[in-house]
Amino acid sequence: MYFSALYFNRRMMAVALLGFASGLPLALSGATLQAWLTVQGVDLKTIGLFALVGLPYTFKFAWAPLLDRFDLPLLGRRKGWMVLCPAVIAVLCALMSRLDPVSSLQTLGVLAVALAFVSASNDVVFDAYRNELLLAEERGAGAAVSVFAYRGAMLVSGGLALVIADLWLGWHGMFLAMGGLFALLALAAGMVPAVHTRPVASSAWGEWRGFLTMLAAGAGVYWLGSALLVDNLMPVLRAADPPWSARGLQLAKLGIETPLMLGSGLAALWAARRARFPSLLEPWDAFFSQSQALTLLLLIVFYKLGDAFAGALSTAFLLRGLGFTAAEVGAVNKALGLACTILGALFGGWWLARRPLGASLWPALWWFGWAQAISNLAYLMLALTPKSYASMAAAIALENLCGGMGTAAFVALLMTLTDTRFSAAQFALFSALAAVGRVYVGPASGVLVEQFGWPHFFALTVLAALPGLALLWVLRLRIEAQARAGPCNNSTAAESAVA
């Protein structure tokens, strides 16, 4: 397929528009909000607590089944939510523009959490819509366009928003301008092509009863476990003689909270099954009825693990390990890295579209996965050679280019594994699993660097990529069959193809 025909058609334009609308709120409720609080003199402890604003992005899979089951009237499947979400964000931005962070901090926090919740919901609906809209051969390209639009939107709500606030409109004017932009995006979302999938029929009361029961069980177990374990054990560890280091206390808390969160999730799932929450149970019953389902989920967790390890401390490595300035790192690591990620994703999407997806997806995952792993050696070379701007630029360009290619193939895999009857629920959980490694490698990365040094750490990041590649090799026939079968009601077709 020609590059222009692949990327410049109505479906891709819709993906670009909605991907931009999906990515725009992320920095606005994160780094930009923290910058506003910092400028207004809010203390660092409070600013740190505002990082919790982003929790809805982590737990969006919990209410994703409701977005699969219910559609708003008039606009059709998915489109009602994609119009409503940016419209609500526009109102929230307008309300935030009227607040003073010092005197109305609590209200600002509530509005920021609401913004993140609506934004996470918009992410869920967009991922489902993209999966249902695109043709099989367009999935890799759709992933690339999503990366391009999402990252571009983060630049607008991150870097450009700070410039607007500092030089032109002030913070209140900037939030009001962003609200106007979201209002325009809401209008534009009503004009995108329709999709024609239908939600699985079920009782509305059963859906809400199941969701609320699941929520209560998970939150209750986490609250009780936190009160019994974290609140009691951490003071003991802090008072220990000899005293624990700050890093040790952080790892201890992570070691307590990780099984606690896992237990809370299991309790929530048990309660959902007991309450017969249909929109949650049906997608996972359908997925786990397939062969090698658990192995596929492990692949989702491990495929980008080596890439996540290398990226976890890349900025700290360039600043502290090599001695580059913040301005130099910002100009090269952020600007060049973003450009190469986008180029890699666009190339990966084009490569996937050159042949039918059944013949191109597994080879793309395999070769791009190896490229991701080997590109981490560029950072190893930086750690072993004298400081050089050219070497830094080359390493960053190579690592982000390969990472972008891997992302295009990986998102295409997630779209292929998703059954279009349950697009929102399944893709939301797939993406949550894919983020597990990115969340938990941070503390481990710091310990490894302190223990072994930067060169050995980057060598270990290459090894961290090998389990994902091994799982990919084991699943070759399964992935090829799934890609040939297509995403719609795909379990039966894929099973027969494997057989």
C-alpha positions as CSV (number, residue, x, y, z in Angstrom):
1,M,0.0,0.0,0.0
2,Y,1.3,3.4,-0.9
3,F,2.4,5.7,1.9
4,S,0.0,8.5,0.9
5,A,-3.0,6.2,0.5
6,L,-2.3,4.5,3.8
7,Y,-2.0,7.7,5.9
8,F,-4.1,10.2,4.1
9,N,-7.7,8.8,4.1
10,R,-10.8,9.6,6.1
11,R,-10.3,6.9,8.6
12,M,-6.7,8.0,9.4
13,M,-7.8,11.6,9.6
14,A,-10.4,10.6,12.2
15,V,-7.8,8.6,14.2
16,A,-5.5,11.6,14.1
17,L,-8.2,14.0,15.3
18,L,-9.5,11.7,18.1
19,G,-5.9,10.8,19.1
20,F,-5.1,14.5,19.5
21,A,-8.3,14.9,21.6
22,S,-7.3,11.9,23.7
23,G,-3.7,13.0,24.4
24,L,-4.4,16.7,25.1
25,P,-5.7,16.4,28.7
26,L,-2.8,14.3,29.9
27,A,-0.2,17.0,30.4
28,L,-2.8,19.5,31.3
29,S,-3.8,17.6,34.5
30,G,-0.2,16.5,35.1
31,A,3.0,18.5,34.4
32,T,1.2,21.8,33.4
33,L,-1.0,21.8,36.5
34,Q,2.1,21.1,38.7
35,A,3.9,24.0,37.0
36,W,1.0,26.3,37.9
37,L,1.1,25.2,41.5
38,T,4.8,25.7,41.6
39,V,4.6,29.2,40.2
40,Q,1.9,30.1,42.7
41,G,4.2,29.0,45.6
42,V,2.4,25.9,46.7
43,D,4.6,23.7,48.9
44,L,6.4,20.7,47.3
45,K,4.6,18.1,49.5
46,T,1.2,19.3,48.3
47,I,2.5,19.4,44.7
48,G,3.7,15.8,45.1
49,L,0.3,14.7,46.3
50,F,-1.2,16.1,43.1
51,A,0.6,13.3,41.2
52,L,-2.3,11.1,42.4
53,V,-4.5,13.1,40.0
54,G,-3.4,10.6,37.4
55,L,-4.8,7.5,39.1
56,P,-7.9,7.3,36.9
57,Y,-5.6,6.5,33.9
58,T,-4.3,3.4,35.8
59,F,-7.7,2.1,36.8
60,K,-9.7,3.0,33.7
61,F,-10.3,-0.7,32.9
62,A,-12.6,-0.9,35.9
63,W,-15.4,1.2,34.2
64,A,-14.4,0.4,30.6
65,P,-17.1,-2.4,30.5
66,L,-19.8,0.2,31.1
67,L,-18.6,2.2,28.1
68,D,-18.8,-0.9,26.0
69,R,-22.4,-1.7,27.2
70,F,-23.9,1.8,27.1
71,D,-24.0,4.4,24.3
72,L,-25.4,7.9,24.3
73,P,-28.4,8.4,22.0
74,L,-28.5,10.2,18.6
75,L,-24.9,10.1,17.5
76,G,-24.4,6.3,17.3
77,R,-21.9,3.8,18.6
78,R,-19.0,5.4,20.5
79,K,-19.5,8.9,19.0
80,G,-21.7,10.1,21.8
81,W,-19.0,9.5,24.4
82,M,-16.3,11.0,22.1
83,V,-18.4,14.2,21.8
84,L,-19.4,14.4,25.5
85,C,-15.9,13.8,27.0
86,P,-14.1,16.8,25.4
87,A,-17.2,18.9,26.0
88,V,-17.1,18.1,29.7
89,I,-13.3,18.8,29.8
90,A,-14.0,22.2,28.2
91,V,-16.3,23.0,31.1
92,L,-13.8,21.7,33.7
93,C,-11.1,23.9,32.1
94,A,-13.4,26.9,32.2
95,L,-14.1,26.2,35.9
96,M,-10.3,25.8,36.7
97,S,-9.6,29.1,35.0
98,R,-11.6,30.9,37.6
99,L,-9.8,29.4,40.6
100,D,-6.8,30.6,42.7
101,P,-4.6,27.6,43.5
102,V,-3.6,28.9,46.9
103,S,-7.1,29.7,48.3
104,S,-9.0,27.1,46.3
105,L,-6.6,24.2,46.4
106,Q,-9.0,21.5,47.4
107,T,-11.6,22.5,44.7
108,L,-8.8,22.6,42.1
109,G,-7.8,19.1,43.1
110,V,-11.3,17.8,42.7
111,L,-11.7,19.4,39.3
112,A,-8.3,18.0,38.2
113,V,-9.3,14.4,39.3
114,A,-12.6,14.9,37.4
115,L,-10.6,16.0,34.3
116,A,-8.3,13.0,34.5
117,F,-11.4,10.6,35.0
118,V,-13.1,12.0,31.9
119,S,-9.9,12.0,29.9
120,A,-9.2,8.3,30.8
121,S,-12.8,7.5,29.8
122,N,-12.1,9.2,26.5
123,D,-9.0,7.1,26.0
124,V,-11.1,4.0,26.5
125,V,-13.7,5.0,23.9
126,F,-11.1,6.2,21.4
127,D,-9.1,2.9,21.6
128,A,-12.3,0.9,21.1
129,Y,-13.4,3.2,18.2
130,R,-10.0,2.9,16.4
131,N,-10.1,-0.9,16.7
132,E,-13.6,-1.0,15.1
133,L,-13.0,1.6,12.4
134,L,-9.7,0.5,10.8
135,L,-9.2,-2.2,8.2
136,A,-6.9,-5.1,9.2
137,E,-4.1,-3.8,7.0
138,E,-4.4,-0.3,8.6
139,R,-3.9,-1.3,12.2
140,G,-0.1,-0.7,12.3
141,A,-0.6,2.6,10.6
142,G,-3.4,3.5,12.9
143,A,-1.1,2.9,15.9
144,A,1.5,5.1,14.3
145,V,-1.0,7.9,13.7
146,S,-2.2,7.6,17.3
147,V,1.4,8.0,18.6
148,F,1.9,11.0,16.4
149,A,-1.3,12.7,17.4
150,Y,-1.1,11.8,21.1
151,R,2.5,13.0,21.5
152,G,1.7,16.2,19.5
153,A,-1.2,16.9,21.8
154,M,1.0,16.5,24.8
155,L,3.4,19.1,23.4
156,V,0.4,21.5,23.0
157,S,-0.9,21.0,26.5
158,G,2.6,20.7,28.0
159,G,5.2,22.9,26.4
160,L,3.0,25.3,24.4
161,A,0.6,25.8,27.3
162,L,3.4,26.9,29.5
163,V,4.6,29.4,26.9
164,I,1.0,30.8,26.5
165,A,0.6,31.1,30.3
166,D,4.0,32.7,30.8
167,L,4.1,35.1,27.9
168,W,0.6,35.9,26.7
169,L,-2.6,34.9,28.5
170,G,-1.5,34.0,32.0
171,W,-2.6,30.8,33.7
172,H,-6.3,31.6,33.9
173,G,-6.4,32.7,30.3
174,M,-4.4,29.6,29.2
175,F,-6.9,27.2,30.9
176,L,-9.8,29.2,29.3
177,A,-8.1,28.9,25.8
178,M,-7.6,25.2,26.3
179,G,-11.3,24.9,27.2
180,G,-12.2,26.6,23.9
181,L,-9.9,24.1,22.1
182,F,-11.7,21.2,23.7
183,A,-15.1,22.6,22.7
184,L,-13.9,22.7,19.1
185,L,-12.7,19.1,19.4
186,A,-16.1,18.1,20.7
187,L,-17.8,19.5,17.6
188,A,-15.3,17.9,15.3
189,A,-15.8,14.5,17.0
190,G,-19.4,14.5,15.9
191,M,-18.3,14.4,12.2
192,V,-16.0,11.4,12.2
193,P,-17.1,8.2,10.4
194,A,-19.6,5.9,12.2
195,V,-18.8,2.4,13.3
196,H,-21.5,-0.3,13.2
197,T,-20.7,-2.8,16.0
198,R,-23.4,-3.4,18.5
199,P,-23.1,-3.7,22.3
200,V,-23.9,-7.0,23.9
201,A,-27.4,-6.9,25.3
202,S,-27.7,-7.1,29.1
203,S,-29.7,-5.7,32.0
204,A,-28.8,-2.1,32.8
205,W,-29.5,-2.7,36.5
206,G,-27.3,-5.8,36.4
207,E,-24.5,-3.8,35.0
208,W,-24.6,-1.0,37.6
209,R,-25.1,-3.5,40.5
210,G,-22.0,-5.5,39.3
211,F,-19.9,-2.4,38.8
212,L,-20.7,-0.9,42.2
213,T,-20.2,-4.3,44.0
214,M,-16.8,-4.8,42.3
215,L,-15.7,-1.2,43.2
216,A,-16.8,-1.6,46.9
217,A,-15.0,-5.0,47.2
218,G,-11.7,-3.8,45.7
219,A,-11.6,-0.5,47.6
220,G,-12.6,-2.2,50.9
221,V,-9.9,-4.8,50.7
222,Y,-7.3,-2.2,49.8
223,W,-8.3,0.2,52.6
224,L,-8.4,-2.6,55.2
225,G,-5.1,-4.0,54.0
226,S,-3.4,-0.6,54.0
227,A,-4.7,0.1,57.5
228,L,-3.4,-3.2,58.8
229,L,-0.1,-3.5,56.9
230,V,1.2,-0.2,55.5
231,D,0.1,2.0,58.5
232,N,1.5,-0.5,61.0
233,L,4.7,-1.9,59.4
234,M,6.2,1.3,57.9
235,P,6.6,3.1,61.3
236,V,8.3,0.0,62.6
237,L,10.8,0.0,59.6
238,R,11.4,3.7,60.0
239,A,12.3,3.3,63.7
240,A,14.5,0.3,63.1
241,D,18.1,0.2,64.4
242,P,20.2,0.5,62.2
243,P,17.8,2.8,60.3
244,W,16.6,1.8,56.8
245,S,17.7,4.0,53.9
246,A,15.2,6.1,52.0
247,R,15.6,3.7,49.0
248,G,15.1,0.7,51.3
249,L,11.9,2.2,52.8
250,Q,10.6,2.9,49.3
251,L,11.2,-0.7,48.1
252,A,9.7,-2.0,51.3
253,K,6.5,0.0,50.8
254,L,6.4,-1.1,47.2
255,G,6.8,-4.7,48.4
256,I,3.9,-4.4,50.7
257,E,1.6,-2.5,48.4
258,T,2.1,-4.7,45.3
259,P,0.5,-7.9,46.7
260,L,-2.0,-5.6,48.5
261,M,-3.1,-4.2,45.1
262,L,-3.1,-7.6,43.6
263,G,-5.3,-8.9,46.4
264,S,-7.6,-6.0,46.0
265,G,-7.9,-6.7,42.3
266,L,-8.7,-10.4,42.9
267,A,-11.3,-9.5,45.5
268,A,-12.9,-7.0,43.0
269,L,-13.0,-9.7,40.3
270,W,-14.4,-12.3,42.8
271,A,-17.1,-9.8,43.8
272,A,-17.9,-9.0,40.1
273,R,-18.4,-12.7,39.3
274,R,-20.5,-13.2,42.4
275,A,-22.6,-10.2,41.4
276,R,-22.7,-11.3,37.8
277,F,-21.3,-8.1,36.2
278,P,-21.9,-9.1,32.6
279,S,-19.9,-6.5,30.7
280,L,-16.8,-7.4,32.7
281,L,-17.2,-11.2,32.8
282,E,-18.2,-11.8,29.2
283,P,-15.1,-10.2,27.6
284,W,-12.8,-12.2,29.9
285,D,-14.7,-15.4,29.6
286,A,-14.4,-15.0,25.8
287,F,-10.7,-14.2,26.0
288,F,-9.7,-17.0,28.4
289,S,-11.7,-19.5,26.4
290,Q,-8.9,-19.3,23.8
291,S,-5.8,-21.4,23.9
292,Q,-2.6,-19.8,25.3
293,A,-4.6,-16.9,26.7
294,L,-2.4,-16.5,29.8
295,T,0.7,-16.7,27.7
296,L,-0.6,-13.9,25.5
297,L,-1.2,-11.7,28.6
298,L,2.4,-12.4,29.8
299,L,3.6,-11.3,26.3
300,I,1.7,-8.0,26.7
301,V,3.5,-7.4,30.1
302,F,7.0,-8.4,28.9
303,Y,7.2,-7.3,25.3
304,K,8.2,-3.6,26.1
305,L,9.9,-4.4,29.4
306,G,13.5,-3.9,28.2
307,D,12.5,-0.6,26.5
308,A,10.8,0.5,29.7
309,F,13.9,-0.4,31.8
310,A,16.2,1.7,29.5
311,G,13.8,4.7,29.5
312,A,13.2,4.7,33.3
313,L,16.4,6.5,34.2
314,S,17.5,7.8,30.8
315,T,17.2,11.4,31.8
316,A,19.0,10.9,35.1
317,F,21.7,9.0,33.2
318,L,22.3,11.9,30.8
319,L,22.2,14.5,33.5
320,R,24.0,12.8,36.4
321,G,25.9,9.9,34.7
322,L,27.3,11.9,31.8
323,G,27.1,15.5,33.0
324,F,25.0,17.1,30.3
325,T,23.0,20.2,31.2
326,A,19.2,20.2,31.6
327,A,18.9,22.4,28.5
328,E,21.0,20.1,26.4
329,V,19.0,17.0,27.6
330,G,15.8,18.8,26.9
331,A,16.7,19.9,23.4
332,V,18.1,16.5,22.3
333,N,16.4,13.9,24.5
334,K,12.9,15.4,24.3
335,A,12.8,17.1,20.9
336,L,14.9,14.6,18.9
337,G,13.6,11.6,20.9
338,L,10.0,12.6,20.1
339,A,10.7,13.2,16.4
340,C,12.4,9.8,16.1
341,T,9.6,8.0,18.0
342,I,7.1,9.4,15.6
343,L,9.3,8.5,12.5
344,G,9.8,5.0,13.9
345,A,6.0,4.5,14.5
346,L,5.1,5.8,11.0
347,F,7.7,3.5,9.4
348,G,6.5,0.6,11.4
349,G,2.9,1.2,10.4
350,W,3.9,1.4,6.7
351,W,6.0,-1.8,7.0
352,L,3.0,-3.6,8.5
353,A,0.7,-2.5,5.7
354,R,3.0,-3.7,2.9
355,R,1.7,-7.3,3.2
356,P,-1.5,-8.8,4.8
357,L,-1.4,-8.6,8.5
358,G,-1.3,-12.3,9.0
359,A,2.0,-12.4,7.2
360,S,3.5,-9.2,8.6
361,L,2.5,-8.8,12.2
362,W,4.6,-11.6,13.8
363,P,7.8,-10.7,11.8
364,A,7.3,-7.0,12.7
365,L,7.0,-7.9,16.4
366,W,10.0,-10.2,16.2
367,W,12.4,-7.9,14.3
368,F,11.3,-4.7,15.9
369,G,11.5,-6.4,19.3
370,W,15.1,-7.3,18.7
371,A,15.8,-3.8,17.4
372,Q,14.3,-2.4,20.7
373,A,16.5,-4.6,22.7
374,I,19.8,-4.1,20.8
375,S,19.2,-0.3,20.6
376,N,19.7,-0.2,24.4
377,L,23.4,-1.0,23.8
378,A,23.7,2.5,22.4
379,Y,23.3,3.8,26.0
380,L,25.9,1.2,27.1
381,M,28.3,2.7,24.6
382,L,27.6,6.2,26.0
383,A,28.4,5.0,29.5
384,L,31.7,3.5,28.3
385,T,33.0,6.3,26.0
386,P,33.9,10.0,26.6
387,K,31.2,12.6,26.7
388,S,30.1,13.5,23.2
389,Y,27.0,15.5,21.9
390,A,27.1,13.5,18.6
391,S,27.1,10.2,20.5
392,M,24.3,11.3,22.7
393,A,22.2,12.4,19.8
394,A,22.9,9.2,17.9
395,A,22.0,7.0,20.9
396,I,18.8,8.8,21.6
397,A,17.8,8.8,17.9
398,L,18.4,5.0,17.5
399,E,16.7,4.1,20.8
400,N,13.6,6.1,20.1
401,L,13.4,5.1,16.4
402,C,13.4,1.4,17.3
403,G,11.0,2.0,20.2
404,G,8.6,3.7,17.8
405,M,8.7,0.8,15.4
406,G,8.1,-1.6,18.3
407,T,5.2,0.5,19.5
408,A,3.4,0.4,16.1
409,A,3.7,-3.4,16.0
410,F,2.7,-3.8,19.6
411,V,-0.4,-1.7,19.4
412,A,-1.4,-3.5,16.2
413,L,-1.1,-6.8,18.2
414,L,-3.4,-5.4,20.9
415,M,-5.9,-4.4,18.3
416,T,-5.7,-7.8,16.8
417,L,-6.2,-9.6,20.1
418,T,-9.3,-7.4,20.9
419,D,-12.7,-8.8,20.1
420,T,-14.8,-6.0,18.7
421,R,-17.8,-7.1,20.8
422,F,-15.8,-6.0,23.8
423,S,-13.4,-3.5,22.4
424,A,-13.4,-1.0,25.3
425,A,-13.2,-3.5,28.1
426,Q,-10.5,-5.7,26.5
427,F,-8.3,-3.0,25.1
428,A,-8.4,-1.1,28.4
429,L,-7.1,-4.1,30.3
430,F,-4.5,-4.9,27.7
431,S,-3.1,-1.4,27.9
432,A,-3.2,-1.5,31.7
433,L,-1.1,-4.7,31.6
434,A,1.3,-3.2,29.1
435,A,1.9,-0.3,31.6
436,V,2.7,-2.7,34.5
437,G,6.4,-2.9,33.5
438,R,6.7,0.8,33.0
439,V,5.3,1.5,36.5
440,Y,7.4,-1.0,38.4
441,V,10.8,-0.8,36.7
442,G,11.5,2.6,38.2
443,P,12.4,1.5,41.8
444,A,14.2,-1.6,40.5
445,S,16.2,0.5,38.0
446,G,17.5,2.8,40.8
447,V,18.6,-0.2,42.9
448,L,20.4,-1.8,39.9
449,V,22.3,1.3,39.0
450,E,23.4,1.8,42.6
451,Q,24.5,-1.8,42.9
452,F,26.1,-2.4,39.5
453,G,26.7,1.0,37.8
454,W,25.4,2.4,34.5
455,P,27.2,0.1,32.0
456,H,26.0,-3.1,33.7
457,F,22.6,-1.6,34.1
458,F,22.1,-1.0,30.4
459,A,23.5,-4.5,29.7
460,L,20.8,-5.8,32.0
461,T,18.1,-3.9,30.1
462,V,19.0,-5.9,27.0
463,L,18.5,-9.1,29.0
464,A,15.2,-7.8,30.3
465,A,13.9,-7.8,26.7
466,L,14.6,-11.5,26.2
467,P,11.6,-13.0,28.1
468,G,9.2,-11.1,25.9
469,L,11.0,-12.3,22.7
470,A,10.9,-15.9,24.0
471,L,7.2,-15.6,24.6
472,L,6.8,-14.1,21.2
473,W,8.6,-17.1,19.6
474,V,6.4,-19.6,21.5
475,L,3.2,-17.7,20.3
476,R,4.2,-17.4,16.7
477,L,1.5,-19.7,15.2
478,R,-1.1,-18.2,17.6
479,I,-0.4,-14.6,16.6
480,E,-0.3,-15.4,12.9
481,A,-3.6,-17.2,13.1
482,Q,-5.2,-14.4,15.1
483,A,-3.9,-11.8,12.6
484,R,-5.4,-13.8,9.7
485,A,-8.7,-14.2,11.5
486,G,-9.2,-10.5,12.2
487,P,-10.4,-8.9,15.4
488,C,-14.2,-9.2,15.1
489,N,-15.5,-12.3,17.0
490,N,-12.1,-13.6,16.4
491,S,-11.6,-16.4,19.0
492,T,-13.3,-19.2,17.1
493,A,-11.7,-18.3,13.8
494,A,-8.2,-18.1,15.3
495,E,-8.7,-21.4,17.2
496,S,-9.7,-23.2,14.0
497,A,-6.8,-21.6,12.1
498,V,-4.3,-22.9,14.7
499,A,-5.9,-26.3,14.7
